[in-house]
Amino acid sequence: MMGSKQMPDRKELRDYNYAVAGHAGTLCTPDGELFIKPCTQSEIDFYQSANRRHPEFADIMPLFMGSLLLTDPTEKTIDEAVAGVISHAGDLKTSKEEIVASVTEQVAHATATQQKEGGAWVPAKDNKIKTDKAVVLDNATFGFKNPNILDVKLGVRLWADDAPQQKKQRFDKISAETTHGSLGFRIAGMRVYRGSEDASELDEENYKIYDKDYGRTTVTQENVVDEFRKFIFNKNAGIDEDLGKAVCAAFVRDLQRVEEILSRHESRMYSSSLLFIFEGDGQALRSAIEENNALIDAEAGIGQAARTTKRVDSGIALDDEDELDEDSDLEASLPQIYSLKLIDFAHAEWTPGQGPDENALTGVRSLLRIFQEMA
């Protein structure tokens, strides 16, 4: 999907507060519509190649708008360092009038640590990567009232071929001790609107935050379904069993699509994630579903009779992908209900002749089974 937006002045950028995992330093525009994430050149290259040569794959990624050039990644904060935007053609755009975006959407973290020449690999203590580049993406949480957000890191193996030996050993230990080893994924972070009856467990926006230790120490192969239910089903926020099952059924459909697309492409991704987002306010979620269904019926023509050509997942009407032009007014007017995107491509590449990424697919298939059980 093509699109273009004008970047604001760099001084207007502010810290992004909805990241549930990954590196520090992410920013967004004042209206929250664009997400800016420090990254490596290899991640920018993967976004660009996906949009140019693998459009189906790019469709399950965040909407990529372009890349930012940061002047001094070591001494300045990112908002002080943003100098301009590099277009797909490679031209540096510095004035507001020149800065125009390009193609397809993402969200969340970069995994790139520095290895000093001749020295041992050491994890970054401040959780920031040293880089002079950033990707500009459509913010996947934009348009939700109170989004529930879940970051699931994929893979049994978490390291790329060029990783230092110490990093391989550390990541293998993490995999062996968590659901990475048994299920091919781990919950990297989660935030749930009104996710506890105990007010002391909620932040100032009424969210319960689950950090990286939750997925490493609490979630096991035995309790994993119950832990995922905490993300979806939440009577405190007005999400009852029927409403939660509708959301799960919608995620099942998207997970099936992710599995199909990954199975048709030859790539390798290490430490990439699936980002699950849905409206966490039960009343807002129910209203969004009703508005969504009414709009789809109206577009099709004659009320409920038109539903014969649609897929309906437990109450959420989902248009067949080819039935609507993605740039249509209907597409733009649909309320936000849920989103599933593949994110984080610091260690991703196309691998012609090597077959699909079974390492990532192991996690996708485990997630599909879990959401099918909950639906």
Secondary structure, DSSP 8 states (H G I E B T S, - for coil): -B---B---GGG-EE-----SS-S--EE-TTS-EEEEE--HHHHHHHHHHHHH-HHHHTTS-BEEEEEEES-TTTS-HHHHEEEEE-TT--EE-STTT-B--B-B--S--------TTS-----TTS----SEEEEEE-TTTT-SSEEEEEEEE-S----TTS-HHHHHHHHHHHHHSHHHHHSEEEEEEEEET--S-GGGS-TTSEEEE-HHIIIII--TTTHHHHHHHHH-BGGGTB-HHHHHHHHHHHHHHHHHHHHHHHHS-EEESS-EEEEEEE--HHHHHHHHHHHHHHHHHHHSSGGGGGGGSEEETTEEE--TTTS-TTSHHHHHS---EEEEEE--TTEEE-TTS---HHHHHHHHHHHHHHHHH-
